[in-house]
């Protein structure tokens, strides 16, 4: 891991408030408390989250203390950042289940043994109504309306609850509770993190610095979202992660190389020059990217095996070494039902869409009807480029 502070504070960074102050603190030799909060409203992390987690690990390796805050209270409200509608509240049980999955993925990058894990319920569980009034008195409605998402919803007449307006205040108080020196987040978290900085100053603590990282687009260039199917999840097995990274659009290559690899800046500049000149095949650069990321999240050995499998299946057009199996019942099964039951489609509507788009093959023959009856015999079902299932009688 590099120990160049200027490089750490520049590469893959959107904005630091205040950079000169943070650099001075980091050079002082005193371990800083690096705050990273998350709301386990959803259990999955993707490679976009890895941009900030890698920064935490880089500074952690220099001796600084990562403090992970599990937002078991704010998760039940739902983070309004970047959202134009209210979010359904979660039960405490759902929050705890999501938090466990989240932390398993978080610690693929950040060292668990050097991380202090805190739950918001440690301090908010003791909050009284007087504490709530004291906290809300520190901020005005005008300040809350400076939040772009809040303002858009207010101006459009969309519902905006007082509870949601509390979210930035609760996140800000987290910084008070753990005495944070620096808070990390994506650019969409700037308002909330600045609120923490302001609250610390009001209550006599040294204001935290703000460390913002860019939001990594999805593999197709759009916003990274499960809805678009363009995420690279940290929970993916190596071969699936490798394949997803190979599906990235060419114009996103440099962003990915810059934000989620440690390839030296000079080498990145040469890769960018070669791509513009057409002297390097983007496929080869993607393979380098996939090796780097899978090697970092899993292991270099896992990355090598994933690459070998990718070459075998997608370049030499051979069948995967390992495939899940599905037993076709004696009377056969409709192709749509089979795809759902075999796990190659999330729903019947998705299965029908894939068939109508010509993306489903049975023994390498395109399935052209959603009414196709699949007979109980050994065969290979292929859905898209990467999903294979061995059918058994």
C-alpha positions as CSV (number, residue, x, y, z in Angstrom):
1,X,0.0,0.0,0.0
2,X,1.3,3.4,-0.9
3,X,2.2,5.8,2.0
4,X,2.3,9.0,-0.1
5,X,-0.2,11.3,1.7
6,X,-0.5,13.7,-1.2
7,X,-1.3,10.7,-3.5
8,X,-3.9,9.4,-1.0
9,X,-5.6,12.8,-0.8
10,X,-5.6,13.3,-4.6
11,X,-6.1,10.0,-6.4
12,X,-9.8,9.0,-6.5
13,X,-10.9,12.0,-4.4
14,X,-13.7,14.5,-5.3
15,X,-13.2,17.1,-2.6
16,X,-11.6,17.5,0.9
17,X,-12.8,20.2,3.3
18,X,-10.2,21.5,4.3
19,X,-7.4,19.7,2.5
20,X,-4.5,21.7,4.0
21,X,-5.9,21.2,7.5
22,X,-6.3,17.4,7.0
23,X,-2.8,17.1,5.5
24,X,-1.4,18.9,8.5
25,X,-3.2,16.6,10.9
26,X,-2.1,13.5,9.1
27,X,1.5,14.6,9.2
28,X,1.3,15.4,12.9
29,X,1.8,11.8,13.8
30,X,-1.4,11.7,15.9
31,X,-3.8,8.9,15.0
32,X,-7.0,10.4,13.6
33,X,-10.5,9.0,14.1
34,X,-11.9,8.3,10.6
35,X,-15.7,8.1,10.6
36,X,-17.6,6.0,8.1
37,X,-21.3,5.6,8.7
38,X,-23.7,3.3,6.9
39,X,-27.4,2.7,7.1
40,X,-28.1,-1.0,6.6
41,X,-31.3,-0.2,4.7
42,X,-30.0,-2.6,2.0
43,X,-27.6,-5.5,2.6
44,X,-25.4,-5.2,-0.5
45,X,-22.3,-3.2,-1.2
46,X,-20.9,-2.7,-4.7
47,X,-17.7,-1.6,-6.2
48,X,-18.8,2.0,-6.1
49,X,-18.6,1.8,-2.3
50,X,-15.1,0.4,-2.6
51,X,-13.8,3.8,-3.7
52,X,-14.2,5.2,-0.2
53,X,-13.4,2.0,1.6
54,X,-10.0,1.8,-0.2
55,X,-9.2,5.3,1.1
56,X,-10.1,4.2,4.7
57,X,-7.8,1.2,4.3
58,X,-5.0,3.3,2.9
59,X,-5.1,5.6,5.9
60,X,-5.8,2.7,8.3
61,X,-2.5,1.2,7.1
62,X,-0.8,4.4,8.1
63,X,-2.0,3.9,11.7
64,X,-5.2,5.9,11.8
65,X,-8.4,4.6,13.5
66,X,-11.4,3.7,11.4
67,X,-14.7,4.0,13.3
68,X,-17.6,2.3,11.6
69,X,-21.0,3.5,12.6
70,X,-23.9,1.2,12.1
71,X,-26.9,3.4,11.6
72,X,-29.5,1.2,13.2
73,X,-31.6,4.3,14.0
74,X,-31.2,6.3,10.8
75,X,-31.7,3.2,8.7
76,X,-35.3,3.1,10.0
77,X,-35.8,6.6,8.6
78,X,-34.0,6.1,5.3
79,X,-31.2,8.3,3.9
80,X,-32.9,11.0,1.8
81,X,-29.6,11.9,-0.1
82,X,-30.2,11.8,-3.8
83,X,-33.7,10.4,-3.4
84,X,-36.9,12.1,-4.6
85,X,-39.3,10.1,-2.5
86,X,-39.7,8.7,1.0
87,X,-38.3,5.3,1.8
88,X,-40.2,2.6,3.6
89,X,-39.2,2.2,7.2
90,X,-37.4,-1.0,8.2
91,X,-37.9,-3.1,11.3
92,X,-35.0,-3.5,13.8
93,X,-34.8,-7.2,12.8
94,X,-34.4,-6.2,9.1
95,X,-31.7,-3.7,10.0
96,X,-29.7,-6.2,12.0
97,X,-29.8,-8.8,9.3
98,X,-28.7,-6.2,6.7
99,X,-26.0,-4.9,8.9
100,X,-24.4,-8.4,9.3
101,X,-24.3,-8.9,5.5
102,X,-23.0,-5.3,5.0
103,X,-20.1,-5.8,7.5
104,X,-19.1,-9.0,5.9
105,X,-18.6,-7.1,2.7
106,X,-17.1,-4.0,4.4
107,X,-14.3,-6.0,5.9
108,X,-13.3,-7.5,2.6
109,X,-11.4,-4.2,2.2
110,X,-11.1,-2.6,5.6
111,X,-9.2,-4.4,8.3
112,X,-11.7,-5.7,10.8
113,X,-9.2,-6.1,13.6
114,X,-8.3,-2.4,13.4
115,X,-11.8,-1.1,13.2
116,X,-13.9,0.3,16.0
117,X,-17.6,-0.7,15.4
118,X,-20.2,1.5,17.0
119,X,-24.0,1.3,16.8
120,X,-26.1,4.5,16.9
121,X,-28.4,2.9,19.5
122,X,-25.5,3.3,22.0
123,X,-26.3,7.0,22.2
124,X,-29.7,7.5,20.6
125,X,-31.2,4.8,22.8
126,X,-30.6,7.1,25.7
127,X,-32.0,10.2,24.0
128,X,-34.8,12.1,25.8
129,X,-37.3,14.5,24.3
130,X,-35.2,17.3,25.8
131,X,-32.2,16.0,23.8
132,X,-34.2,16.0,20.6
133,X,-35.3,19.6,21.1
134,X,-31.7,20.6,21.9
135,X,-30.5,19.0,18.7
136,X,-33.2,20.4,16.5
137,X,-32.7,23.9,17.9
138,X,-29.2,24.0,16.4
139,X,-30.4,24.1,12.8
140,X,-33.0,26.2,10.9
141,X,-35.5,25.1,8.4
142,X,-33.7,27.3,5.9
143,X,-30.6,25.3,6.4
144,X,-32.5,22.1,5.8
145,X,-34.0,23.5,2.6
146,X,-30.5,24.1,1.3
147,X,-30.4,20.3,0.9
148,X,-31.1,19.8,-2.9
149,X,-33.3,16.7,-2.4
150,X,-35.4,18.3,0.3
151,X,-35.8,21.5,-1.7
152,X,-36.9,19.7,-4.9
153,X,-39.5,17.7,-3.0
154,X,-40.8,20.7,-1.2
155,X,-41.0,22.8,-4.4
156,X,-42.7,20.0,-6.3
157,X,-45.3,19.4,-3.5
158,X,-44.0,15.9,-2.8
159,X,-44.4,14.5,0.7
160,X,-41.5,15.6,3.1
161,X,-41.8,14.4,6.7
162,X,-40.3,16.1,9.7
163,X,-38.7,12.7,10.5
164,X,-36.8,12.8,7.2
165,X,-35.6,16.3,8.1
166,X,-34.1,14.8,11.2
167,X,-31.8,12.5,9.2
168,X,-28.9,14.9,8.7
169,X,-29.1,16.0,12.3
170,X,-28.8,12.4,13.6
171,X,-25.9,11.7,11.3
172,X,-24.3,14.9,12.5
173,X,-24.7,13.9,16.1
174,X,-22.8,10.7,15.4
175,X,-19.7,12.8,14.9
176,X,-20.2,14.3,18.3
177,X,-20.7,10.9,19.9
178,X,-17.5,9.4,18.6
179,X,-15.4,12.6,18.4
180,X,-14.7,12.2,14.7
181,X,-11.6,13.9,13.1
182,X,-12.6,13.1,9.5
183,X,-15.8,11.8,8.0
184,X,-15.9,9.9,4.7
185,X,-18.7,9.6,2.1
186,X,-19.7,10.0,-1.5
187,X,-20.4,13.4,-3.0
188,X,-24.1,12.9,-2.3
189,X,-23.3,13.0,1.4
190,X,-21.7,16.5,1.4
191,X,-24.7,18.2,3.1
192,X,-24.9,15.6,5.9
193,X,-21.2,15.6,6.6
194,X,-21.0,19.4,6.6
195,X,-23.8,19.3,9.2
196,X,-21.7,17.2,11.4
197,X,-18.8,19.6,11.0
198,X,-21.1,22.6,12.0
199,X,-22.5,20.7,15.0
200,X,-19.1,19.9,16.3
201,X,-18.1,23.6,16.2
202,X,-21.3,24.6,18.0
203,X,-20.7,22.1,20.8
204,X,-17.0,22.9,21.3
205,X,-15.4,20.0,19.4
206,X,-12.8,20.5,16.8
207,X,-14.7,20.4,13.5
208,X,-14.2,17.2,11.4
209,X,-12.7,17.4,8.0
210,X,-14.8,16.2,5.1
211,X,-13.5,13.6,2.7
212,X,-15.7,13.1,-0.4
213,X,-15.1,10.5,-3.1
214,X,-16.7,10.4,-6.6
215,X,-19.7,8.3,-7.3
216,X,-18.6,5.5,-9.7
217,X,-21.0,4.9,-12.6
218,X,-22.4,1.5,-13.4
219,X,-20.8,-0.8,-15.9
220,X,-22.9,0.8,-18.7
221,X,-22.2,4.4,-17.8
222,X,-25.5,5.0,-16.1
223,X,-26.0,5.4,-12.3
224,X,-24.8,2.3,-10.6
225,X,-28.1,0.6,-9.6
226,X,-29.6,-2.9,-9.1
227,X,-32.5,-1.6,-11.2
228,X,-30.2,-1.3,-14.2
229,X,-28.3,-4.5,-13.5
230,X,-25.0,-2.6,-13.9
231,X,-23.5,-3.1,-10.4
232,X,-20.4,-5.1,-9.5
233,X,-21.3,-6.4,-6.0
234,X,-18.6,-7.1,-3.5
235,X,-20.4,-10.3,-2.6
236,X,-20.0,-11.7,-6.1
237,X,-17.8,-14.8,-6.6
238,X,-14.6,-14.2,-8.5
239,X,-15.7,-15.5,-11.9
240,X,-18.9,-13.5,-11.8
241,X,-17.1,-10.3,-10.6
242,X,-14.5,-10.7,-13.4
243,X,-17.2,-11.2,-16.0
244,X,-19.1,-8.1,-14.8
245,X,-16.0,-6.0,-15.0
246,X,-15.4,-7.2,-18.6
247,X,-18.9,-5.9,-19.5
248,X,-17.9,-2.3,-18.6
249,X,-18.4,0.2,-21.5
250,X,-15.1,1.3,-23.0
251,X,-15.6,5.0,-22.1
252,X,-15.7,4.1,-18.4
253,X,-12.4,2.3,-18.4
254,X,-10.2,5.1,-17.1
255,X,-12.6,6.1,-14.4
256,X,-12.6,2.5,-13.1
257,X,-8.8,2.2,-13.4
258,X,-8.3,5.4,-11.5
259,X,-10.8,4.8,-8.7
260,X,-10.6,1.1,-7.9
261,X,-7.0,0.2,-8.7
262,X,-3.5,1.2,-7.5
263,X,-2.0,1.2,-11.0
264,X,0.6,4.1,-10.9
265,X,-0.5,7.4,-12.3
266,X,2.2,7.4,-14.9
267,X,1.1,4.0,-16.2
268,X,-2.6,5.2,-16.3
269,X,-1.6,8.2,-18.4
270,X,0.1,5.8,-20.9
271,X,-2.9,3.5,-21.0
272,X,-5.2,6.6,-21.7
273,X,-2.9,7.7,-24.5
274,X,-2.8,4.2,-26.0
275,X,-6.6,3.9,-25.9
276,X,-7.1,7.2,-27.6
277,X,-4.5,6.2,-30.3
278,X,-6.1,2.8,-30.8
279,X,-2.8,1.1,-30.1
280,X,-4.2,-1.1,-27.4
281,X,-7.3,-3.3,-27.4
282,X,-9.9,-2.1,-24.7
283,X,-10.6,-5.8,-24.0
284,X,-7.0,-6.3,-22.9
285,X,-7.2,-3.2,-20.6
286,X,-10.5,-4.5,-19.2
287,X,-8.8,-7.8,-18.4
288,X,-6.1,-5.9,-16.5
289,X,-8.8,-4.0,-14.6
290,X,-10.7,-7.3,-13.8
291,X,-7.4,-8.9,-12.6
292,X,-6.6,-6.0,-10.3
293,X,-10.1,-5.7,-8.7
294,X,-10.8,-9.4,-8.3
295,X,-7.2,-9.9,-6.9
296,X,-7.8,-7.1,-4.4
297,X,-11.3,-8.2,-3.2
298,X,-10.6,-11.9,-3.3
299,X,-7.0,-13.0,-4.0
300,X,-4.5,-13.0,-6.9
301,X,-5.1,-16.8,-7.3
302,X,-8.8,-16.3,-7.5
303,X,-8.3,-13.6,-10.1
304,X,-6.1,-15.9,-12.2
305,X,-8.7,-18.7,-12.1
306,X,-11.5,-16.3,-13.0
307,X,-9.5,-15.0,-16.0
308,X,-8.8,-18.5,-17.2
309,X,-12.5,-19.4,-17.0
310,X,-13.4,-16.2,-18.8
311,X,-11.0,-16.9,-21.7
312,X,-12.3,-20.5,-21.9
313,X,-16.0,-19.6,-22.0
314,X,-16.1,-16.2,-23.8
315,X,-13.1,-16.3,-26.1
316,X,-12.8,-20.0,-26.9
317,X,-16.5,-20.5,-26.7
318,X,-16.3,-23.5,-24.4
319,X,-18.7,-24.4,-21.6
320,X,-17.9,-23.3,-18.0
321,X,-16.0,-25.8,-15.9
322,X,-18.7,-25.6,-13.1
323,X,-22.4,-25.1,-13.7
324,X,-25.3,-25.3,-11.4
325,X,-27.7,-28.2,-12.1
326,X,-31.4,-28.3,-12.4
327,X,-33.6,-31.4,-12.6
328,X,-36.5,-31.2,-15.1
329,X,-39.6,-32.9,-13.8
330,X,-40.9,-36.1,-15.7
331,X,-43.7,-34.2,-17.5
332,X,-41.3,-31.4,-18.6
333,X,-41.5,-27.7,-17.7
334,X,-42.4,-24.5,-19.5
335,X,-39.2,-22.5,-20.4
336,X,-40.4,-19.5,-18.5
337,X,-41.1,-21.4,-15.3
338,X,-37.8,-23.3,-15.7
339,X,-35.8,-20.2,-16.0
340,X,-37.3,-18.8,-12.8
341,X,-37.0,-22.0,-10.8
342,X,-33.4,-22.5,-12.0
343,X,-32.4,-19.0,-10.9
344,X,-31.5,-17.7,-14.4
345,X,-34.3,-15.0,-14.3
346,X,-35.7,-13.1,-11.3
347,X,-39.3,-13.2,-12.5
348,X,-41.5,-14.6,-15.2
349,X,-41.6,-11.2,-16.9
350,X,-37.8,-11.0,-17.0
351,X,-37.7,-14.6,-18.4
352,X,-40.2,-13.7,-21.2
353,X,-38.3,-10.5,-22.1
354,X,-35.0,-12.4,-22.3
355,X,-36.6,-15.0,-24.6
356,X,-38.2,-12.4,-26.8
357,X,-34.8,-10.7,-27.1
358,X,-33.2,-13.9,-28.3
359,X,-31.0,-14.2,-25.2
360,X,-31.9,-17.8,-24.3
361,X,-30.4,-20.9,-25.8
362,X,-31.0,-24.6,-25.2
363,X,-28.1,-26.7,-26.4
364,X,-26.9,-23.7,-28.3
365,X,-30.2,-23.3,-30.2
366,X,-32.1,-20.0,-29.7
367,X,-35.4,-20.5,-27.8
368,X,-37.9,-18.6,-29.9
369,X,-41.1,-19.1,-28.0
370,X,-42.2,-18.4,-24.4
371,X,-44.5,-21.4,-24.6
372,X,-41.7,-23.8,-25.3
373,X,-41.9,-27.0,-23.2
374,X,-38.5,-28.2,-22.0
375,X,-38.4,-32.0,-22.0
376,X,-36.8,-34.0,-19.2
377,X,-33.4,-34.8,-20.8
378,X,-29.8,-33.7,-20.3
379,X,-29.1,-30.3,-21.9
380,X,-27.4,-27.0,-21.4
381,X,-29.5,-23.8,-20.8
382,X,-27.7,-20.6,-21.5
383,X,-29.3,-17.2,-20.6
384,X,-27.4,-14.2,-21.8
385,X,-23.6,-14.5,-22.1
386,X,-22.8,-15.6,-18.5
387,X,-25.6,-17.7,-17.1
388,X,-25.4,-21.5,-17.7
389,X,-27.3,-24.3,-16.1
390,X,-26.9,-28.0,-16.7
391,X,-30.3,-29.6,-17.1
392,X,-30.8,-33.2,-15.9
393,X,-33.6,-35.6,-16.6
